[in-house]
Amino acid sequence: MRVLGIHDGHTATACVMINGKLVSMVSEERILHKKEAGGFPKNAILEVLKLADLKPSEVDTVAVATLTPPLLPEHYDDPPFPRNIYQGLYKLIPRGILKTDEYVDDLVKLVHRISGRRRHIENALRSIGINAEIYFVEHHLAHASSAYFGSGFDSALVITLDGSGDGICGTYYIGEGLDLRLKGRISAYNSLGEFYTRITEYLGLKPLSHEYKVMGLAPYADKRLSDKVYDRVRKLFEVKGDRFFNNSGVYKRDYLKLFNRIFFKVRFDVVASVSQRLLEDVVFQWIDNIRKEYKYDRIAVGGGVFMNVKLNYGLLQRFSEVFVMPSCGDESLAYGAAAYVSSTKGIKPEPINLLYLGRSFSDAEIEESFDKLDESRFKIEKIGDDIHEYVAELLAEGYIVARFYGRSEWGARALGNRSILANPKDLSVVPRINRAIKHRDFWMPFAPSVLYEHFEDYFIVPTRSKSEKYMILAYPSRPRAQRELPAALHQHDLTGRPQVVSYEDNPEYYKLLKRFEQKTGIGGVLNTSFNLHGYPIVYTPQQAINTFINSDLDALAIGGYMIRRKRFLV
């Protein structure tokens, strides 16, 4: 069965699953080179079909995530009809009812019907030649399916948490075989994700995008100051059994008025710190209560709240087996919808493994993008199969090198194939990378790619997880990491968000890391995404070349070619 999975909200994404195997997955932002591009992902659909060698007419089933029209970033505070029904209800319905989920199903059915969502999707699909049967998958069921089927577990406790989707902010399921049984859910009014997003906005950052910056800022706060403020924040949410509740009396943009009161004259880092602490305390009290009832020691989680890598470490401390869906924001919904529909047909989806699900380019295709390179400024060398060893040697010499090789990664994290690499022992590379290309906020850390065999030499690992290779878990570092990887750790709390690299997963990248270890004795490199500030990770050779030209990077390894700025050549 050939299933096309679609998510048409922010960071719109498409994937192809054939008989349960995920063949291709690409987000619209990569094709358009527009960060977090939303709406119907026409370009991504055409791309994943091409990668799967399928014609539009050959699609058997289309799985569309989310029943109601999804939220787009441009509509964050002023959603169009009928999404604005939610905003109106908040003003009209008593808080006691909003805290429950009793009204959600009827509301979602109404919005789905009056929005004309099915007709819109059908017309958009027909315009590109797809006439297959369409299934709509509820938002959190798609998140749960991505986590459960992505894990490969045959049974597990499954948790989802996000800002909101189809009127819900969180759920928990029991997964057994091909079945996902919903055991509890929490209405969007009670959303911790909404609270955290409004904190992001309150701090002057971009909501629905920069929540990770709040997490990165949190460790810098003075603990004594944070402790004094925390009591004001903790009372905003309450955990009762297998539910948590919003006791603040506010929702959506009204949070900003509340924050103006409770955070008056409070430092920005303290605001971030108490917000991160609240998130962790509420989530883990809730999960601990659920675990006491169901006795599971295996958990799979999905939804945008679990993009919080500091939160995820607490899962490793509580469960013996943990799977965090990589890039588990709404970009993972396309996969979750396709996996769920496949399971309803009796087909067990294969677990998520490698995320190199986009396009690769031949050297001949790469050469076509060289016409924009000024020969007076750049030198192009054809290296061939030894390119990986060459990159490692340049890194050892102190160069900052962008790497474009093989199939593109899906998701928010660069996993070596579309990455900027540097020597992780050299702290001077941090301001150099920021000056050259990233323009990151001063408090934000970089991350390391580390060899599989040295992972536990560098980090304190309560339990091993397949998710450790996706940069979705943060770990306290050991002294060796603090000596050898300081530029790739959080500069204040010395935690790291590693990509663990094995030969089986990415032999070429593994060889690069091994060669770097031979030259330096260090079993990892600094790895950050290959993109200009405000743009998505590069996808095509032309995007890579343009990014290189418009940055101050030392070199670009692209396919079998090395491009270097001539000012670095003697």
N, C-alpha and C positions, 0 to 999 in steps of 0.2 A: 504494500500500500504506500502510495506516494503522497505525503502530507506536506502542505505548505503552511507554516506557522507565521502569524502576523501579529505584531504589536504596533498600533498606530497612534500612540501617545507621544510624550517627549522621549527622546532617544529612540525613535521608531526603528523597528528591527524586523527582519524576515529570516526564516530558516527553512531548510528542506530536510525532512526525515523520511527515509525509505525503509519500509519494513522494520521500523524501530531504531534504525541507525541514523544518527545526526550526520548529514553529509556536508552541509554548508550553513553558515550563519553570518550575516553582515548587517550592520546598522546603517541607516540612511545617512547619518552624519559623515561616514567614511567616503561615500560616493560624492556627496555634495560638497564635502570639505567645509561643513557648517556645523559647529559643535552642538550636540544634543538636538539635532534637527528632528522635528516631530511631524505628525500627520500621516496620511496614507503613504507607506514606504514603497512607492512604485519602483524607484531605481534599485533599492535593495532587493525587491522581489525578482526583478529581471536578472540581477547579479547572482543571486543564490540559485536560480533555475539554471543559469548558464554554467555555474560551477558544478551543479549536479547532473549536467548534460540532459536536461529535461526541457521539452517544449511546454509552453503554457497549457496547451490542450492535453498534456499528459498528466497533469495534476489530478489526483483522485479526490482529494478532500482538502478543504481549507479550514484551518483552526484559527479563530480570531480571539485574542485575549480581551477580556473585559466586556461586560454587557452594556454599560452606559458609555456615552462618548467620553473618551479619556481627556484628562486635563493637559493642556499645552502650556508651556511656561509663560507665553505672552498673555494668557488668560488667567494667570495665577490669582489676582485679586479682583478681577472683573469677568468671571466666566459668562459665556453666552448662554442663552436659553437652549436646552432645558437644564444645563448643569447648574445654573444659578438658583434652581429650586432648592438645592441644599442650603445655600446661603439664606434664602428666605425662611426656610423651616427653622433654622437656628434662632431666628428672631421671634417666631410664633409658637413653637412647641415648647412645653414646659421642660426644664432641665431633667427632671426625673424620667421622662419618656425618652429624651435624647440619649441618656446614658444606657438605655436598653437597646436591644437589636430588634425589637418587636415590629417596628415600622419599616425596616430596611427592605424586606423582600417585595412588599407592595410598591414601595417607592421606586425601587430599581426596575420592576416590571413596567411601571408607568413611564419612567424616563426612557427606557429602551424603546417602548412603543412609539411615544410621541416624537422622539428624536429622529425617527426614520433611519436608524443606524444600519439595519439590515439592508435596506434599499441602497443606501449610500455605498456600502462595502460591495454589494453585488455589482453595482454600476461601475465602480472603480476597477474591480477584477475583470469584468467583461471587456473593459476598454483595452486591456492587455492580453485578451484572448483566453482568460480562465473562466470556465463555466462549471466548475466542480461544486459539489455539495458543500455548504458552509455550516460550520458549527461555531457557536459562540461559547466561550468558556469563562465562567465567573472569575473575576480578577484574582482573588486569593486562592482559588482552586488551581489556577495556573501557576501562581507562586509556589504553592505546596507541591504541585506535580514536578516543577523544575527541581525542587530540593530533593524530593523523595526518589523520583526516577533517576535524577542526576547522580544520586549517591551510590546507586547499585545495591543498597541494603534490601534484604528480603522482608524486613520488618523494622519499624522505627517510630519514635515520636517525631511528629513533623510540626514545626512552628513557623508561622509567617508574621511579619510585622512591617508596616510601611506607614506613609502618611495617610493615605486612604485609597480605596478602590472599590467601586460598587457599594459604597456606603459603609464599608468595613475597614478597620485599621489593623486587625490582628485575628489570627485563628490558630487553633491547634487540631491536628488530625492524628489518627493512628493509621499508619501504613502497614498493610499485610498483603504480600503478593502483589496482585494488580489492583487492589482495592485501597482507596483512601476514604476513611470514615471521619467525617466532621464531628468533633466532640465539643467544640466551643468556639465562640467568635465574639468580637468586641466592636461596637459601633464606632464610626469615624469620629464622633464627637469626643471620644476618650483618647484620641490618638496622641501617643508619645512622639511619633514622627512629625505630626503637625506642630507640636510644641517645639521640637528641635529645629524645624525649618523656620519657625517664627523667631527663634533665638538667632539663627543665622541672619535673618533679615534685620533684626534689631541691632546686630553688630555691624551693619553696613555691608554685609556680604550678599552674594547672590543666592536667593532661596531656590530650592530644588536643584542646586548645583554645588554650592560651597559648604555643605554641611561637614565635609571632611576637614575643612579648615578650622571649624569650631573644635573638633576632636583634636587636631594638631596643636591648637592653642592652649587647650585645657591644662596640660602638665606644667605650664609656666607659672601658674598662680601660686601665691603664698598660701600654704595650707591653713594657717591660723585665720587669715581673712576669709577664706572659703568656708571654713567651719562656721564662722559667725553668720554668714549669709545663707548657708544651706537650709537652715530651718524654715526660712521664708519660702523656699522653693519646694522642699520635700512635701509640704502639706497640700500642694497643688494636685497631687495624684495619690490615690489610695488603692491598695491591693486587697481584694477580698476573695479568698479561694482561688478559683481558676479564672478570675476576671480582674481587671484594673479599671479605675474610674477617674475621670477628670472632675476634680472638685474645685477648679479655679473659678467657675461661673462664666468663663469666657471661651471663645472659639474663633478660629480664623484670625482676621486682622485685629480683632479686639484684644488679642494677646499683647499687641504692641503697647496699648494703653496700660495694661496691667504691668508690663515690664518697666514702663516709665516710672511707675510707683515703687515697685519692690526693688528695682536696681538703681534707684536714684543715688548718684555719686559712688556707684560701685565700679571698680576697675573692669575693663573689658576682659582681661584674662580670668578674673574671678567669675564673671558671668559665664564664660565658656566652661570653667571648671565645675561649677555647681550644676550646670545643665548636663554635662557628661556624667557626673556622679548620679544625678537623678535618673537618667536613662538607665544606667547600669543597675542601680538599686531596685527600681521598679521591675525591670525585665527579669532580673534573677529571682526576686521574690515570687513573681508570677510563675516562672518556669519551675522553680523549686516546689511550689505548691502542686503544679500539674504532675511533676515527676513522682511526688509522694503518692499520688493516687494511682498512677499507671505503671510505676516501677520499671520504666524503660531506662536502660543504660546506653542507649544508642539514639542519637538525635540528628535530624536533617533540618536545616533552616533556610528560608528564603525571604525576599522582600527587602526594600531599600534600607530599613533600619540596620540590617546585618551587613551593610557596607561599612559599618563602624567596626574597624579592625580591633580596636581596644576592647570593645564589648565582646567580640568573638573569643578573645582569650579566656574569658570566664567560662565559656562552654567547654573548653579543653580541661578546665579544672573540675568540672562537674560530671562529665560523661566519659566513658571509656572509648566510645566511637563517635566521631563528630564529622558531619559534612556540612560545610557552608557553601551554598551555590555560588560559584564564581560570578563576579559582576552581577550581584543579585538584585539590582534595581530593576526598573520596569523593562530594561533592555532584555532581561531574561524571560519575559513573559511569552515571547514567540516560541521559544523552546518548550516552556511549560505547557502551553496550549497544544502544541503538536504532540508532546508526550502523552498528555491526558487523552486526547482523541485516539491516539494509537492504542492506548491501554483499554479503552472501551471497545475496541475491535478485537480484543484478545491478544494483541501484540505487545510483548514486554519491551519497553524502550531500553536501549542500551545505555548504560551510565555515561555521564559526562566524563571525558578523559582529556584529550588534547584540545586546546582552544584555537589551534591554527586552522581556522575554518573559512578564511577569506581567500583572496586570489594570490597566486604567485606569478612572477614575470620572468621570462627568459632573458638572457643577456642581450639578445637581439632586440627585444622590446625595450629593454632598459636603454640601449644605445640611442634609441629614437628621442629620448629626453635630453640628450647631451647638447642639442643645438643652442640652448640658452646659456651654456657655460662660456665665459670669456676666457680664451686661452692665455691671455696675459695675466689672469688672476688665478687660474686653476690648472693643475696638472692631473691628467687622467692616466691611470696605469691599469693594464689588464693583468690581473693576478691569477685568476682561475681558482682551482680547488684549495690553494693555500691561503685564501683570503682570511680565514678564521684565525690562523696562526699569526698572520700579519697584523690583524686588528689587536690581538693580545700583546704583541710586541710594542705597538704604538701606545697602548694603554700603559704598559710598564714604563715607557719613556715619558709619560705625563700628558699625552695627547687626550683630548676629549673627542670621541669618535661616534658618529651616528651609524647605526647598522640597519640596513634594509636587505632582508634575505628571506627567501622561502615564502610560505603562505602567511598572510596577515593574521594577527590575533583578533579574535572577537572580544569585545568587552572593554572595560575602563582601564585595564592594566596592560602596559607593554610588557611582553614576556620574551624579549630578546630579539624578535624578528623585525620589530619597528621601534627600536630603542636608541637612546643616547647612553653611551657607556663611558666610565671613567674609573681611575684608580681610587678605590674606596678608602685607602689609607691617607690620602692627600686631602686634608681639609680645605686647601686653597681651591679645589675644584668646585666647591659649593658656590662661592660668589662668582666664579668664572662661568659656571653653567647658567646661573641666574642672569648674569650680565649678557651672556651670549645669546640666550634663547628663551629661558623659561619665565623670567620676571615673576618668580614666586614670592608670596608673602614671606617675610624674614623668618617666621617661626616654623615654616613647613619643612618637614624632613624629606630626604630622598630615601630610596630603598635599595637593598642589595639583591643580586642574584647569587646564590651560593651553591657550590657543589653538594650533591646529595650526601656524599660520605662525610662532609664536614658540618652539616646542619646542626647537629647536637653539640659539636665543639664550640659553636658560636652562640647558640640560644638555649634558654631553659624551656624544655618541651615537655609539658605534663603528659601528653599522649600524642602519638603520631596520627596524622590525618591526610587523606588524599588532597584536601584543600590547601595544604601547605605549599603546593606548587603554583597557586593562583594569586599570590599576593593579597590574600583576603584575611590573613591572621597576623596579628602583631605579637611579638614575644619579648620578654626581658632578655637582655643580652648577657653573655658571659664575658669575663675579662679578655679572652682572646679576641672576641668581636670588637671590644672597645679599643684594643690595640691595632687591629688590622682593618676594621671596617668603619672607623669613626665617621667618615663623611656620608655613610649610608645609614646612619642611625639617627633617631630623634635626638637633637642636640641637648635636650634638657633631661629627659627621663631615660635615655639610652636604650629605648626599645627599638625593635626593627620589624619591618614588614617584608619578609623575604620571599623570593621565588626560589624554591628548591629545585635544582636542575639535575636530571638524570640523563644518562646516555640514551636510554630507551625513549624518553620523551622528545628530546631535541639533540640528536648526535652532533650536529655542527656547532650549536651553541655550547654544548658540553665540551667539545674539543677546544673551543676558544677559552673557556674558563680553565681548562686543564693546562693549556699552554701558558696562560697568565700565572697560574700557580707555579709552574716550573720556573718562570722568570722572576717571580717575586716572593714565593712562599705563601701567598695569600689565596685562599680558596673561594674567592668571590669577587664580584665587581659591583660598582655603583651602576644601577640601571634606572633610568627615568624615561618617560614616554617621548617619542620623537615627534614633536609638534611645536609650533610657535604658540606663544601665549594667546589664549582665546580661540584656538583652533583644535579640531580633533586630531588624534594620532594619524599620521600620514598613511595612505592606502596605496597610491600609485607611484611609479617612478617620477612622474612629473611633479607630484606634490612633494616628494622627497627632495628633488633637485631645487625646487622653489624655496622650500624651507631652509635648505643648506645655504643657498645664495643669500637669503634674507636674514641669516643668523651670523654668528661669529664662531661657529664650530670649527675645529681644527681640520677634521677630515670626515668623509662620508664613504663607508663601505657599502656598495650597492651591487647586489648580485656578485659577480666575479671581479668587479672593478673597485679600485680605490681612487677617490678624488681628494686631492689635498690642495690647500691654499698655498700659493707659491711663496708667501712671506715666511712659511715655515721650512722652506727648502733652502739648503746652502748652495 
